Amino acid sequence: MRSPASAAVGVLAVCGVLGRAAPAAAVTPDASAEWGFRRGAFLARGMAARPVAMGNVFTAVADDPSAVSWNPAGLGRIRAFQAVATYDAGGRGLGVTYVAGAMPAGPGVAGAAVVACNYGEYDLRDANGFKTGTASGADLAAIAGYALRNPRIVGGFTGLAVEAVNEAVGGTLVGLNAGSVMPVSRGLSVGWAVLHLGPKVNGYSLPGVIKGGVACVPAAGLTIATDAGYGLADEAFWAAAGGEYSPVRSLTVRAGYRWIGQDDGLEGLRGVTAGLGFSTGRIGIDYAFQPFGDMGASHRIAVRYVAAVRPPEAAHDAVVKGHFAGRTQDGRLNIAVGGMEAQGVPGSEAGVIADILRRELVGVGSFNVVEKQQMDRIMAEQTFQQYGCTTEECIVKMGRLLNVQAMIVGSFGKLADRYVVNIRVVDVETAKVVHADSAAGRNVDLVLEGLKELVGRMVAALLSGGRRVE
């Protein structure tokens, strides 16, 4: 088993000149013996600042463009164009530049990234060890991925990415990244990924890894995650834990720890990571610190950009903005559909309309929707009569009992020869109606078609801030 220190030395050494069939070398025989069967090892260093600051626990958390390098399935959570650019100052002349972007495309989300590992100037020596000069160079990698939504019965996303690695000395290798993320329950998700898988070239391979992770959101603004994996090239097990917390919308604090195989006392502190994130509008800055012992420390600075969500097509799993911003859990709005008042139609038909609204909102993926059975159980435990609850005061009380930020209520009835559905979205905190809409049709089929369009407009309004109705 290897310690975090030896792992760090290996990554830095390989990024420079390791694994290359060249007469001149800038690494020790010991390092070459331990890490010589890895190519493109700078990929295993970890890309971007946010994941590294969290201790590299990003398998189940991945939700930004760097997901193409951590777990391609996380791309599916992106609902508008995003980009991140990172510079990793690794010390001793090492510098890694990483740029990634992602955006919805077709039925899924596409992402791409480029990596440049500049290892500075190194000595060239002949067979007798005498210095013959100096040289410099850079290793490059390009990654392209795509993620699709899983079947509704499973939930989550599955993604695939292809990477091409070109080293200054040693040629080109091709690898594969794949993974999935799936929700388990409210605020809890799991994920798995295989990274850097590819055939050996002249006895050398990419730093392949198999890993799994769990992420939970126990409270608003707090994410806790853990990952564990196995390195296929170095045959080493590792485990990590970390998280991030946002006490206010503009600030995020991150920390983590990554353990590899054994504990070597204070040397194990080299597995500690930490960082900060600052956001203002659609622009954010992230910083990550990662110590590597005698090899110095890595300081990563990243700039990120998130474009506005394009409603309603790009609404899936979008971070809620505007009116409800800062009051969501895991970036999703907690929402419940109350009973629909029947007007001139059987009560069972109004209940069906409410069920359809729940189903459509769940399908969007941007909301934590309270299930009908759960809502009935909570209301029964509180001896609360939800049917006939139509006043704002009553609706707000119901919403607080259900621990949601918004309640959807309304009516279904018949006016002359037309069926009409009316809905209102009530902010539980302020008791204000933040959105109101209706759908109508001469028959049920037309009403159902109109209901889907109504949901689309409602989702667009909620994600972009809502249309206040006084």
C-alpha positions as CSV (number, residue, x, y, z in Angstrom):
1,M,0.0,0.0,0.0
2,R,1.2,3.5,-0.7
3,S,1.0,6.6,1.5
4,P,-0.4,9.9,0.3
5,A,3.1,11.1,0.1
6,S,4.3,8.5,-2.3
7,A,1.2,9.0,-4.4
8,A,1.9,12.7,-4.7
9,V,5.5,12.1,-5.7
10,G,4.4,9.6,-8.3
11,V,1.8,11.9,-9.8
12,L,4.2,14.8,-10.0
13,A,7.1,12.7,-11.4
14,V,5.0,11.0,-14.1
15,C,3.6,14.3,-15.1
16,G,7.1,15.4,-15.9
17,V,8.9,12.7,-17.9
18,L,8.0,9.3,-16.4
19,G,6.9,6.4,-18.6
20,R,8.7,7.7,-21.7
21,A,11.2,5.8,-23.8
22,A,13.9,8.4,-23.9
23,P,17.6,8.3,-23.2
24,A,17.5,11.3,-20.9
25,A,15.4,11.2,-17.7
26,A,14.7,13.5,-14.7
27,V,13.4,11.0,-12.2
28,T,15.0,8.7,-9.8
29,P,15.2,4.9,-10.5
30,D,13.0,4.3,-7.4
31,A,10.3,6.5,-8.7
32,S,10.5,4.9,-12.1
33,A,10.2,1.5,-10.7
34,E,7.1,2.4,-8.7
35,W,5.3,4.5,-11.2
36,G,6.8,3.6,-14.6
37,F,3.8,1.7,-15.8
38,R,1.5,4.7,-15.8
39,R,1.1,7.2,-18.6
40,G,-0.9,10.5,-18.4
41,A,-0.7,10.3,-14.6
42,F,-1.4,14.0,-14.3
43,L,-5.1,13.0,-15.0
44,A,-5.1,11.2,-11.6
45,R,-4.0,14.5,-9.9
46,G,-7.6,15.7,-9.9
47,M,-9.0,18.5,-12.0
48,A,-10.6,21.8,-11.0
49,A,-10.5,23.3,-7.5
50,R,-13.9,22.5,-5.9
51,P,-13.6,18.7,-6.1
52,V,-10.0,18.7,-4.8
53,A,-10.9,21.0,-1.9
54,M,-13.5,18.5,-0.9
55,G,-11.0,15.7,-0.7
56,N,-11.7,14.4,-4.2
57,V,-15.1,13.1,-3.1
58,F,-17.0,14.0,-6.3
59,T,-18.3,10.7,-7.6
60,A,-21.9,11.3,-6.3
61,V,-21.6,15.1,-6.1
62,A,-20.5,15.8,-9.6
63,D,-22.7,18.5,-11.1
64,D,-20.5,21.0,-13.0
65,P,-18.4,20.8,-16.2
66,S,-15.5,19.1,-14.4
67,A,-17.8,16.1,-14.1
68,V,-16.4,15.0,-17.4
69,S,-13.2,14.2,-15.6
70,W,-14.7,12.9,-12.3
71,N,-18.0,11.1,-13.3
72,P,-19.4,11.9,-16.7
73,A,-22.9,11.1,-15.4
74,G,-22.8,14.4,-13.4
75,L,-23.0,16.3,-16.7
76,G,-26.7,15.4,-16.8
77,R,-27.4,17.6,-13.8
78,I,-26.4,20.7,-15.8
79,R,-29.3,22.6,-17.3
80,A,-27.6,25.6,-18.9
81,F,-24.2,26.4,-20.3
82,Q,-21.4,26.3,-17.7
83,A,-17.7,26.7,-17.9
84,V,-14.7,26.5,-15.5
85,A,-11.1,27.4,-16.0
86,T,-8.5,26.3,-13.4
87,Y,-4.8,26.8,-12.9
88,D,-2.9,24.4,-10.6
89,A,0.4,25.7,-9.4
90,G,2.0,22.5,-8.2
91,G,5.5,23.8,-7.3
92,R,8.9,23.0,-8.6
93,G,7.9,24.3,-12.0
94,L,4.8,22.2,-12.4
95,G,1.7,23.9,-13.7
96,V,-1.6,22.3,-14.8
97,T,-4.2,24.3,-16.8
98,Y,-7.7,22.9,-17.0
99,V,-10.6,24.3,-19.0
100,A,-14.0,22.6,-19.2
101,G,-17.5,23.4,-20.4
102,A,-20.9,21.8,-20.7
103,M,-24.4,22.5,-22.0
104,P,-27.6,20.7,-22.8
105,A,-27.5,19.2,-26.3
106,G,-30.3,17.0,-27.7
107,P,-31.8,14.7,-25.1
108,G,-28.8,15.0,-22.8
109,V,-25.9,17.1,-21.8
110,A,-22.5,17.4,-23.6
111,G,-19.3,18.3,-22.0
112,A,-15.6,18.7,-23.0
113,A,-12.3,19.6,-21.3
114,V,-8.7,20.2,-22.2
115,V,-5.7,19.8,-19.9
116,A,-2.2,21.0,-20.3
117,C,0.5,19.8,-17.8
118,N,3.5,22.0,-18.1
119,Y,6.4,20.5,-16.1
120,G,8.9,23.3,-16.6
121,E,12.6,22.9,-17.4
122,Y,14.4,19.7,-16.6
123,D,18.0,18.4,-17.1
124,L,19.0,16.1,-19.9
125,R,21.7,13.6,-19.0
126,D,23.7,11.0,-21.0
127,A,24.1,7.4,-20.1
128,N,26.9,8.2,-17.6
129,G,24.7,10.7,-15.8
130,F,26.4,13.9,-17.1
131,K,24.2,16.9,-17.8
132,T,24.0,17.5,-21.5
133,G,21.5,20.3,-21.5
134,T,17.9,21.2,-20.5
135,A,14.5,20.8,-22.0
136,S,10.9,21.6,-21.4
137,G,7.6,20.4,-22.6
138,A,3.9,19.8,-21.9
139,D,1.5,16.9,-21.8
140,L,-1.9,17.5,-23.2
141,A,-5.3,15.8,-22.9
142,A,-8.7,16.3,-24.5
143,I,-11.9,14.9,-23.1
144,A,-15.4,14.8,-24.6
145,G,-18.4,13.3,-22.8
146,Y,-22.2,13.0,-22.9
147,A,-24.8,12.2,-20.2
148,L,-28.4,11.0,-20.5
149,R,-31.2,10.6,-18.0
150,N,-31.8,7.1,-16.7
151,P,-35.2,5.5,-16.9
152,R,-37.6,7.0,-14.4
153,I,-37.9,3.8,-12.4
154,V,-34.1,4.2,-11.7
155,G,-33.6,7.9,-11.7
156,G,-30.4,9.9,-12.1
157,F,-28.1,9.9,-15.1
158,T,-25.5,7.8,-16.9
159,G,-22.6,9.3,-18.8
160,L,-19.7,8.3,-21.0
161,A,-16.5,10.2,-22.0
162,V,-13.5,9.6,-24.2
163,E,-10.1,11.1,-23.5
164,A,-7.0,11.4,-25.7
165,V,-3.7,11.9,-24.0
166,N,-0.7,13.2,-25.9
167,E,2.6,13.3,-24.1
168,A,5.6,15.4,-25.1
169,V,7.6,12.2,-25.3
170,G,5.8,9.0,-25.7
171,G,2.9,9.5,-28.1
172,T,-0.8,9.3,-27.7
173,L,-3.1,7.1,-25.6
174,V,-6.9,6.8,-25.6
175,G,-9.0,6.2,-22.5
176,L,-12.6,5.9,-21.5
177,N,-14.6,7.4,-18.6
178,A,-18.1,6.1,-17.6
179,G,-20.4,6.4,-14.6
180,S,-23.8,6.9,-13.1
181,V,-25.4,8.9,-10.4
182,M,-28.7,7.9,-8.8
183,P,-31.0,9.3,-6.1
184,V,-31.7,7.1,-3.2
185,S,-34.0,9.3,-1.1
186,R,-34.5,13.0,-0.4
187,G,-31.0,14.6,-0.1
188,L,-29.2,11.3,-0.6
189,S,-27.5,10.0,-3.8
190,V,-25.0,7.4,-4.9
191,G,-22.6,7.2,-7.8
192,W,-20.0,5.0,-9.5
193,A,-17.4,5.6,-12.1
194,V,-14.6,4.0,-14.0
195,L,-11.9,6.5,-15.2
196,H,-8.9,6.4,-17.6
197,L,-9.5,2.9,-18.9
198,G,-7.6,2.1,-22.0
199,P,-5.2,-0.4,-23.7
200,K,-1.5,-0.5,-22.8
201,V,0.9,1.0,-25.3
202,N,4.5,-0.4,-25.1
203,G,3.7,-1.7,-21.7
204,Y,2.3,1.5,-20.3
205,S,-1.3,2.4,-19.5
206,L,-3.3,5.3,-18.2
207,P,-4.0,5.6,-14.4
208,G,-7.3,3.6,-14.5
209,V,-9.5,3.7,-11.4
210,I,-12.8,2.1,-10.3
211,K,-14.7,4.0,-7.6
212,G,-18.0,4.6,-5.9
213,G,-19.4,7.3,-3.7
214,V,-22.2,8.6,-1.6
215,A,-23.4,12.2,-1.1
216,C,-26.0,13.6,1.3
217,V,-27.5,17.0,2.0
218,P,-28.5,16.8,5.7
219,A,-29.3,20.5,5.9
220,A,-29.6,23.5,3.5
221,G,-26.3,24.6,2.2
222,L,-24.4,21.5,3.6
223,T,-23.1,18.6,1.5
224,I,-21.2,15.6,3.0
225,A,-19.7,12.9,0.8
226,T,-17.4,9.9,0.8
227,D,-15.7,8.0,-2.0
228,A,-13.7,4.8,-2.2
229,G,-11.8,3.3,-5.1
230,Y,-9.1,1.0,-6.5
231,G,-6.3,2.1,-8.8
232,L,-5.9,-0.4,-11.6
233,A,-2.4,0.7,-12.5
234,D,-0.9,1.0,-9.0
235,E,-3.1,-1.6,-7.4
236,A,-3.8,0.6,-4.5
237,F,-7.0,1.1,-2.5
238,W,-8.0,4.5,-1.3
239,A,-10.8,6.2,0.6
240,A,-11.8,9.8,1.1
241,A,-14.3,12.0,2.9
242,G,-15.2,15.6,2.6
243,G,-17.8,18.2,2.1
244,E,-18.8,21.8,1.6
245,Y,-20.9,24.3,3.5
246,S,-22.4,27.6,2.4
247,P,-23.3,29.8,5.4
248,V,-24.4,32.5,3.0
249,R,-25.1,32.3,-0.8
250,S,-21.8,34.1,-1.7
251,L,-19.4,31.9,0.4
252,T,-18.7,28.2,0.5
253,V,-16.2,26.5,2.8
254,R,-14.7,23.1,1.8
255,A,-12.5,20.5,3.4
256,G,-11.6,16.8,3.0
257,Y,-9.2,14.0,3.6
258,R,-7.9,11.3,1.2
259,W,-6.3,8.1,2.7
260,I,-4.3,5.7,0.6
261,G,-3.6,2.3,2.1
262,Q,-2.0,3.0,5.4
263,D,-1.6,5.7,8.1
264,D,1.9,7.0,8.5
265,G,1.5,9.3,11.4
266,L,1.8,13.0,10.8
267,E,2.7,12.2,7.2
268,G,-0.9,11.4,6.7
269,L,-1.7,15.1,7.0
270,R,-0.6,15.3,3.4
271,G,-4.0,13.9,2.5
272,V,-5.8,16.9,4.0
273,T,-7.4,19.4,1.5
274,A,-9.2,22.6,2.0
275,G,-10.6,25.5,0.0
276,L,-13.1,28.3,-0.4
277,G,-15.6,29.4,-3.0
278,F,-17.0,32.9,-3.7
279,S,-20.0,33.6,-5.9
280,T,-21.4,36.8,-7.2
281,G,-24.2,36.6,-9.8
282,R,-23.2,34.1,-12.5
283,I,-19.5,34.3,-11.8
284,G,-17.6,32.4,-9.1
285,I,-14.1,31.9,-7.9
286,D,-12.8,28.7,-6.2
287,Y,-9.6,28.0,-4.3
288,A,-8.1,24.7,-3.2
289,F,-5.0,23.9,-1.1
290,Q,-3.4,20.4,-1.2
291,P,-0.1,19.7,0.5
292,F,2.4,17.2,-1.0
293,G,5.1,17.1,1.7
294,D,8.6,17.5,0.3
295,M,7.2,18.2,-3.1
296,G,5.5,21.4,-1.9
297,A,1.9,22.2,-2.1
298,S,-0.7,22.6,-4.8
299,H,-2.6,25.9,-5.0
300,R,-5.6,25.8,-7.4
301,I,-7.5,28.9,-8.6
302,A,-10.7,28.4,-10.7
303,V,-13.1,30.8,-12.3
304,R,-16.5,29.5,-13.1
305,Y,-19.5,30.8,-15.1
306,V,-23.1,29.6,-15.1
307,A,-25.5,30.9,-17.7
308,A,-29.2,31.4,-17.2
309,V,-31.4,28.4,-17.4
310,R,-33.5,28.3,-20.6
311,P,-37.0,27.4,-19.5
312,P,-38.8,25.1,-19.7
313,E,-36.7,22.6,-21.9
314,A,-33.6,23.1,-19.7
315,A,-35.3,22.9,-16.4
316,H,-34.2,19.4,-15.3
317,D,-32.2,19.5,-12.1
318,A,-31.5,23.3,-12.5
319,V,-30.5,25.3,-9.5
320,V,-33.5,27.3,-8.4
321,K,-32.9,31.1,-8.9
322,G,-34.7,34.2,-8.3
323,H,-37.6,34.3,-5.7
324,F,-36.7,31.0,-3.9
325,A,-32.9,31.3,-4.3
326,G,-31.0,30.5,-1.1
327,R,-33.9,28.6,0.3
328,T,-33.5,25.2,-1.4
329,Q,-32.0,21.9,-0.4
330,D,-29.3,20.4,-2.8
331,G,-30.3,23.1,-5.3
332,R,-33.9,21.9,-5.6
333,L,-37.1,23.4,-4.4
334,N,-39.1,21.5,-1.8
335,I,-42.6,21.6,-3.1
336,A,-46.0,20.0,-2.4
337,V,-49.3,19.8,-4.4
338,G,-52.3,20.3,-2.1
339,G,-55.8,19.2,-2.8
340,M,-57.5,20.6,-5.9
341,E,-60.9,22.0,-5.2
342,A,-63.7,20.4,-7.3
343,Q,-66.1,22.9,-8.9
344,G,-69.0,21.3,-10.7
345,V,-67.0,18.0,-11.2
346,P,-66.6,14.9,-9.0
347,G,-64.0,15.2,-6.3
348,S,-62.2,12.2,-7.6
349,E,-61.5,14.0,-10.9
350,A,-60.0,16.9,-9.1
351,G,-57.8,14.4,-7.2
352,V,-56.6,13.0,-10.6
353,I,-55.6,16.4,-11.7
354,A,-53.5,16.9,-8.5
355,D,-51.8,13.5,-9.1
356,I,-51.0,14.5,-12.7
357,L,-49.4,17.7,-11.5
358,R,-47.2,15.8,-9.0
359,R,-46.2,13.3,-11.7
360,E,-45.2,16.1,-14.1
361,L,-43.2,18.0,-11.5
362,V,-41.3,14.8,-10.5
363,G,-40.5,14.2,-14.2
364,V,-39.0,17.7,-14.5
365,G,-36.3,16.7,-11.9
366,S,-35.8,20.2,-10.4
367,F,-38.0,19.7,-7.4
368,N,-38.2,17.6,-4.3
369,V,-41.9,16.7,-4.5
370,V,-43.7,15.4,-1.4
371,E,-45.6,12.2,-2.3
372,K,-49.3,12.0,-1.8
373,Q,-49.1,9.1,0.8
374,Q,-46.4,11.0,2.8
375,M,-48.4,14.1,2.8
376,D,-51.6,12.3,4.0
377,R,-49.6,10.6,6.7
378,I,-48.0,13.8,8.0
379,M,-51.4,15.6,7.9
380,A,-53.0,12.7,9.8
381,E,-50.3,12.7,12.5
382,Q,-50.9,16.4,13.0
383,T,-54.7,16.0,12.9
384,F,-54.8,18.6,10.1
385,Q,-57.7,18.6,7.6
386,Q,-56.1,19.4,4.2
387,Y,-59.2,19.1,2.2
388,G,-61.1,22.4,1.9
389,C,-57.8,24.2,2.8
390,T,-58.0,27.1,0.3
391,T,-57.1,30.2,2.3
392,E,-53.5,31.4,2.2
393,E,-53.3,31.1,6.0
394,C,-54.3,27.5,5.9
395,I,-52.1,26.7,2.9
396,V,-49.1,28.2,4.6
397,K,-49.7,26.2,7.8
398,M,-49.9,23.0,5.6
399,G,-46.6,23.9,3.9
400,R,-44.8,24.5,7.2
401,L,-46.0,21.1,8.4
402,L,-44.7,19.5,5.2
403,N,-41.4,21.4,5.4
404,V,-41.7,22.8,1.9
405,Q,-40.8,26.2,0.4
406,A,-43.8,26.3,-2.0
407,M,-47.3,24.9,-2.1
408,I,-49.3,24.4,-5.3
409,V,-53.1,24.6,-4.9
410,G,-56.0,25.3,-7.2
411,S,-59.2,24.0,-8.6
412,F,-60.6,21.9,-11.3
413,G,-64.1,22.6,-12.6
414,K,-66.4,23.0,-15.5
415,L,-67.6,26.4,-16.9
416,A,-70.3,26.1,-19.5
417,D,-68.8,23.6,-22.0
418,R,-65.2,24.0,-21.0
419,Y,-63.1,22.3,-18.3
420,V,-60.8,24.6,-16.5
421,V,-57.7,24.0,-14.2
422,N,-56.5,26.9,-12.1
423,I,-53.3,26.8,-10.0
424,R,-51.6,29.1,-7.6
425,V,-48.0,28.8,-6.2
426,V,-47.8,30.1,-2.7
427,D,-44.5,31.0,-1.0
428,V,-44.8,29.3,2.4
429,E,-42.4,31.8,4.0
430,T,-44.1,35.0,2.9
431,A,-47.6,33.7,2.3
432,K,-47.6,35.4,-1.1
433,V,-48.9,34.0,-4.3
434,V,-45.8,34.1,-6.6
435,H,-47.3,32.5,-9.7
436,A,-50.8,31.8,-11.0
437,D,-51.9,30.2,-14.3
438,S,-54.7,28.2,-15.9
439,A,-55.5,25.7,-18.6
440,A,-58.7,24.9,-20.3
441,G,-60.3,22.7,-22.9
442,R,-63.6,21.4,-24.3
443,N,-62.6,17.8,-23.3
444,V,-60.4,16.0,-20.9
445,D,-57.7,15.3,-23.5
446,L,-57.3,19.0,-24.3
447,V,-57.2,19.8,-20.6
448,L,-54.4,17.3,-20.1
449,E,-52.4,18.7,-23.0
450,G,-52.9,22.2,-21.6
451,L,-51.9,20.9,-18.2
452,K,-48.4,19.9,-19.5
453,E,-47.9,23.3,-21.0
454,L,-49.1,24.9,-17.7
455,V,-46.5,22.9,-15.8
456,G,-43.8,24.1,-18.2
457,R,-44.7,27.7,-17.7
458,M,-44.8,27.2,-13.9
459,V,-41.4,25.5,-13.9
460,A,-40.0,28.3,-16.0
461,A,-41.4,31.0,-13.6
462,L,-40.1,29.2,-10.5
463,L,-36.6,28.7,-11.9
464,S,-36.3,32.3,-13.1
465,G,-37.9,34.0,-10.1
466,G,-41.6,33.7,-10.5
467,R,-44.3,36.1,-11.6
468,R,-45.7,37.7,-8.5
469,V,-49.5,38.0,-8.4
470,E,-50.9,40.2,-5.7
